Amino acid sequence: MENVAVLIVGAGPAGLATAACLTQFSIPYAIVEREDCIASLWRKRAYDRLKLHLAKEFCKSFSGKSVLVIGSGNSGMEIAYDLATHGANTSIVIRSPIHVMTKELVRLGMTLAHHLPLNLVDNLLAMVTKFIFGDLSRHGIRMPKMGPMTLKSKTGRSAVIDVGTVGLIKRGIIQVQGSISKIMDNIVKFQSGDEIPFDAIVFATGYKSTANMWLKNGESMLNDIGLPTKEYPNHWKGENGLYCAGLARRGLAGIAADAKNIAGDIKSMLGSMCG
């Protein structure tokens, strides 16, 4: 391998964004990727709706069957919607409080956040959300105490954009279940005491970083669960030339910000070495 200034581990969105920013500064780099393509998670393992906003074909094979979706983020809610509209008897586990909004409301919130305090924007969004969806707590969907924009700013957790799932929940087409205590073969026991059989279970619970399992001497940058030890927005820089992009759980916008910060810092470091 030729001598390069930067080694990027992973050719996913974060790695590619960092590579693009390094290219703008003409900084040589190499990317190592264990799969046989770039963005393998999106190309090989992503749910089709994430790319095409179309129902995945496997939903048709579950018509008339009982399916439980575990996870109530955007992926889980959309998978539940597709299953239900393809004739599956669908249930979804909604364990934690979530904000449910329309795409237009999210855009409005992001626009207003540039001009108004976040708490004021949150209050406005809460009023409009209640007007659109009504009291969702009656249907097993609780709202977080922290407003949607503040929650996104402090934790990186985004609101769920409704694609029709809430309507199916309110009509009883999709059943909302609480926390699970045990799964025994096809029987799911819930903390409420109910035991329900399902033909299939879909886990839409996300993923966790494994970087802390293979990265050596990176203990000062990542904690035991593979996330940055430093608080946002200073999470991206470690010691001894280590950086992390995309681990702040702030979506594509967070990845873009990390990539720019990392490339800029490397440019400054190389400039001082040459100077």
N, C-alpha and C positions, 0 to 999 in steps of 0.2 A: 504493500500500500504506500502511495506517495505521502510525503510529509505534508501535513495540513496543520492549521492553527487550531481547529475546533473539531471535536468528535461529537456527533449527535447520535444519541441512542434512541431509535424508534422513528419510523417514517409515517407517523400518524399526523393528525392536524397540527399538533404542537411542534413536532419535529420539522415538518415542512414549512410552517410559518417562520420558525427560527432560521431555517436555511434561506428562505426568501429574504429575510432582513439582513442576514450576513452577506448575501449576494449583492445587495444594494451598496454595501461598504467594500465590496471586492475582497472579502475575507475568505480564504480557502477553507473548506470544511469537507468532512466525509460523514455519510449517514450509514449506520448499521441497522439492519432490520431482519429479524428472524423469519418473517414470512416471505413469500415470493412476489409480493406486490406492495405498493405504497397504500397507506390508509386501509390496511387489511380489515380492520374492525368494521368499517363502513362498507367495504366491497364484499366481504364474505359473511359477516355475522350480523349485520344491522337489519332491523326490521324494515321491510320495504317502504312503509309509510314515511320513514325518515328521509328517504330519497325521492320518492315519487308521489307521496300523499295518496297512495292507492292501497286497497286492502291486500294483505298477503294471501296468496293462493291457498295456503294450508288452512285458512279459516273455513273454507267450504267443506273440508273433510270432517269438521266437528259439528255439523248441522244435527240438531236433536240430541247432542251429547252435553253433559254437564262439565263445565270448565271453570276453574278457579284461577284468577289472575292475582298474583301477590305483588303488590307495589302500586302506588297511586300517583306516580309522577306522570309526566307527559306520555312516556312510552306505555306504561301500564294502562292509563286511561284510554289511550287510542287503541291498544290491543283489545281491551274489553269492548269498546265500541264496535270494532270490526267483527269480533266473534259474535256479538249479539245480533248485528245486522245480517250475519250469515247464518242465523238460525240456531246458534249454540245457546244453551241455558247457562248464562254467564253470571258469575259472582266475582266480586273484587274485594280484596282486603285493603281497607283504608284505616291504617293504624294511627298515623300522626296527623295533626292539623295541617291543612293545605289551603292556599289561596286559589280559587278558581276564577279565571277571568276570560274575557274574549280577547282575540288578537288585537282588536281595535283599542281596547282598554289598556293593554300592555303598551301599545305604541303611544297612546295619550299620556300614560304615566311617565314614560321615558322622555317625552317631549317636555312635559311640565317640570320634571325634575331638574332641568337646566335653568329654570327661572324661579322656582318656588322651593321653600323648605320641604324636606321629605315628609315630615309629619303632616303637613297641610295637604300634600299630594295624596298621601295614604288615606286621609279622612275623606277626600273627594272620591277616590277609587272605591272605598268601602261603601259609600252611599250608593254609587252607581251600580256596584256589584250586587248589592242587596235588592235594588230595584229590578235588575235583570233576572237574577236567579232566585230571589226570595230567601227564606230562612232554610239553608241547607242542612243545619244541624238536625232537623227532623228526619233527614234521610241518611244520617250517619257521616256527614261531611262537616268537620269542625274547622273554623278559621283560626290561624295562629294569633296570639295576642299582639305580635309585632306586625305592623302593616307591610304590604307586599314590597314596596320600594325600599323601606328600611331593612326588611329581612334580606332582600337581595344584596343590599349594600354591605351588611354586616356579616352575613353567612354564606352568600353566594347561591342560596336556594331560590329558584325561580318559581313564579306562579304557574299553575297548570292552565294551559290554554285549552278551553273546552271546544271539542269538535262535534259535540252532540251527545257525549256520554252522560252529562248531567240530566238531560231530558229523558234519557232511557232509564236512569236511576229513579227519577221522580215518578215515572210511569210504572215502575216495578219490573221493567224488563231486565235490568241489571240489578242484582241483589248486592247490597253492601254488607260485608262481614268485618268483624273486629279482629283483634290479635289472635294469632294461632299459638296454641300450647303444644301441639304434637301432631305429626303426620305419620300415620301407620298404614303403609301400602296405599290404598286409594281412599282411606278414611282420614278426614281432617278434623281434628278436635280443636275447637275454639275456646278461648278463655271464658266465654259465656257459658260453657258447658255443652254447647251443641256439638254433635258429631255428624258430619255430612259426607257422603261418598261423592267423589268426582271421577270422571273419566280421564281428565287431564288437568295438570297444574302448570301454569306458565309463571316463571319467576321473572319479574320485571323490577328487580331490586338493585340494579346498577352494578357497579364493580368497585374494587378498591385497588390502590396502587400496590405493586409488588417490588418497587424499586429498592425499598429498604432490605429486601431479602437477598439481593445480588450486588448492591452497591457497597463497596468497601470504603471505609474511612469517610462515610457521608453522614455519620451520626449527628453532626452539628446542624445539618440541613433538614433531615427528615426524621420524623418521630417513629414510634413502633408500628404505626399503621400506614407508613409510607407517605405521610402528608408533611408539608413544610412546618418546621418548628417556629419560624417567625410568622408574625401576624401580617395579613394583607395590609398595605401593598408592598411590603419589604420581604416577601416570602421567597422570591425568585433567586436570590443570591446566597450561595453557601461559601465555604472556605476552600482554598487551594484550587481555585478555578472551576468549581462545581456550580452548576446552575440547574434550575428546574423550571419547565414551562408547562402551563396547563394544569398544575396541581392545586390551584386555588379554588377549583370548583366554581368558576365564574363564566363558563361557557366559552363560545368562540371569541367574544369580546375580551375576556380575560386572557385567552391564549395569545391574541394579537398584542395586548399590552405587554405580556411577559416576553414575547419574542422581540419586540422593539427595545425593551429595557436590557435584555441580555445582549443583543447585538451592539447596542450603544455602549454598554459597559466593556465588552470585549474590544471594541474599536478604541476606546480610551486607554485600556490596558496595553494594547499592542502599540498605540501611539507613544505612550510613555517609555516603553521598552526600546523603541527605535530612536526616540529623541535623546 
